[in-house]
Amino acid sequence: MNLQKEMDSLPDAIVQYILSHLSNAKDVAASTCVSKQWKDSIPYIKSLYFPRNLYDNLTGGDTPDNIVNKLLSSTTRLEELVVYCPFTAAGLASWLSHLWPSLKLLELRMDNLFEQQSLPDGPSKLNCIRIVNNIESLKLWGVLIVHSPNWETFHNLRNLEIVGARVEDSALSDALLACPNLTNLSILACEGLKSISISLPSLVNCKLDFYGVGNCSLSLTSPYIESLEVQGCSWIKVLETHCLRNLSIANNSGRVYMVDFGKLGALEFLSIRGVQWGWEAVSKMLHMASEVKDLYMKVEFTGDYDVLLPFPEIDLVDFFNSHPKLEKFYIHGAMFAALCQKNSLKNVDSSFMIPSLEEVVITARSPLNAEQKMSTLESLIKYGVNLKKMRIRILDMKSSHSSADEFFQDVCRFRHFNHNIVSIE
């Protein structure tokens, strides 16, 4: 009893401060038993999170909808709502009708990838979101977007994240049209997309990860884009890129055939990854990224369609002359082999140097052309006047020939003479 009196005597500001650090719905519900004063402060809660398995063992006919609704209906200033436990479209509509004046962040685990959409008049979780058209951040997990959502325009929405979605091209396009002022867009683990055109004038950061055979096409028009990550596209067109600083393109399932970018004068970081890229796409990216400071390359082959070809010879001197600001360089397999062709280091001008390179990470996959590879390693040390760190990664070389052992011994000897810079992983 004395403890309860002490809790009741706490100033309202202190109680509300304590509750502002609680967001888990179970903890918030338990706090109502502390004292009447704590229970009366629940309306001022600003953030609530309902975990996935919170109501697994319900009894007495209760449903997650009812329990969530009971707690949400007692709030008046809720700004952030995260719901991972199961819910119905009717329940969602009820909550959002109550919360929409104050709600700024909404995150939902939709779990409707397989729901039947055959009844056009039936409730839709996706359409319910239109109620909170003043929110600033929206994140949806496991959502089905095969029909255009019946949304109002979300003028205040700045952050949109969709994870684990099954979509149709036109439906996703219509959803994005309702979010004209986005600055951050993430569409991750997305299935079903074939072609998408995105035009968002305020977009700054964009992450796109498309599942499937990797043959999606993308057109992006966002003049202020600063960071772009794309996975699963074969054709990529982004013409307004004067603000682009970070660019990552990968295709784990398919091939990259075409890249079409505007000037990349602000680009600082470039990552290109995948099993196969058309050589025109690789060379075009390297040509456009002449100002890049951090370059990550992990492409195994070039060639068109099913023809897998190695990289053609790349002149080491020309490459570094064309990328004078390069500070960090990750070279994997094919690119390293291309820089190690026997003609790359003939007749090097005495004034040649690699001025900005500070760190290089090299992955070697084969002992072939070992002499040229060692020459390239030595040249990086010799001409890299500011080189501080060289990491050499030697993958399991499937060779029964002694050349693999000899190459490894050469690398170990090279490390010994340059131990202050070189390490082997």
C-alpha positions, 0 to 999 in steps of 0.5 A: 500500500505504501509503495502504491502511495509513493507511485501515486505521488510521482509528478505527472511529468515523471510518469509520462517521461517513464512511459515515453520509454515504454513501447512494447504493448505488454509492458505498457498494459502491465504499467496500468496496474502500478497505480491509478496515476499511471493508468491515467497517463496511458492516453499520452503514450506516443509509441506502441509495439505489438510483437509477433507472438504476443497473443499466441495463447489467448483464452475466453474468446479474445482476439488480437484485434480486440486486445490491440483495439482496447489499448489503442483506443485509450491513447490520444497522442500516439505517434508511432504504431508497430504491429507484428501480431496478426490482425484483420482488415476490419481491426486495422480500419478501426484502429487507424480511424481513431489514430489518424490525427496524431499518427506519424509512423506506421509499421505493419506485418501484413501477412496477406501475400495469399489473401483472396482478392476476388471480392472487390467489395471486401475489406483490404488491409492495403486500402485501409491505410488510406485513412492515415494520409498524413503519416510521415513514415510507412513500412509494410511487411509481407504485402500483396500489391497486385491491384492498385491500392485505393489510396489518397495522396500521402503528401507528408509521407517521406519514408516508404519501405516495403519488404517481402512483397508480391507485386504487379508493375502497374499496381506498384506504380500507382502506389508510388504515385500516391507518395509524391514527396518521398525522400527515402524509398526501399522495396526489398525482397520484391517478387513479380516485377518486370518493369518499373518507372519511378519518378519522384522529384524529392527522392534522396535515398533508394534501395530496390531488391527484386527477386526472380530471374533478374531480368527486370528493367528500371527507369528512375527520374529523381534529380536529387538522388544521392544513394541508389542500390539496385539488385535484380535488374538487367536494364537500368536507366537513371539520367539525372545523377548530378547529386548521386554519391553512392551507387550499388548495382548487383544481379545475383540471378540474371545478367546486366546488359544495359546501364544508362546514367547521366554524369556521375561527377559527384560519385564517391562509392561504386559497387558492381556485382554479379555473375555476368555483366555485358562488357559494354555495361562494365566499361561504361560504368568504369568510364562514367565513374572517373571521380569515384573514391571507393570502387568495389568490383565483383563480377565473374564474367562478361559475354551476352546471354549464355556465353560466359567470357573473361574480362578483356585486358585492362591496362593498369596505367590507363585505368588508374590515370582515368581514376585519379581520386580512387582511394579504396579498391576491392578487386575480385577475380576477373578484374584482377586477372584483367589487370594482370595481362602481360602487356599492361605494364610495358613501357610505363612512363617514369612520371606515372604514379597512383596518387590517391590509393590508400587501400586495396583488397584483392581476391585471387581465384586462380594461379594462372598467369602467376608471373603477371599477377605478382608483377601487378601486385608489385606495381601497386606497391611501387606506384601507389605512393600513398598505399597504406594497406593491401589485403590479399585473399586467396580462395580455394584454388581447384588445381592439382598442379604445383602452380597453386602452391608456387603462387601461394609461396610467391604471395607469402614472399611478397608479404614478407618483404612488404609486411608493413602494408600487405596481409593475407587472408 
